[in-house]
Amino acid sequence: MAKPGKGAARDVSSFLRRSDVLGQQREDTTQLPDQRFLCETAFLWDIPSHLNAMKLPLQGRGGVPSDMYNTVKAFRTKRTLWEAQMHKGNLSHFPSCQTLKEKLSTSVFPSAQFAD
């Protein structure tokens, strides 16, 4: 599997297709973790792409402190938005979570847990 970030949704989707999460038993996934573990893994797989988007403008020399402050402030605002959306079950900013939620029943994916 690739590193978390770009392509992560594709990797998680590929894993789900190979696994018995979709009701298909395959040789390479004979023992899958429980569904809650899969949900947590999907969430942790999506987070680094958002952190990387914030981190890149903060790296390097010659950064203006006011720009750095605005970058962090924008990330905090986005985090508040994501939190509100997750409480409503909207996972559009978390593609791996969205894929998993579509494959599992919506009651299994604990959107509100990740928002807290």
Secondary structure, DSSP 4 states (H G I P E B T S, - for coil): -PPSSTTHHHHHHHHHHHSGGGT---GGGSSPPPHHHHHHHHHHHHHHHHHHHHHHHH-STT--HHHHHHHHHHHHHHHHHHHHHHHTT--TT-HHHHHHHHHS-TTTS-HHHHH-
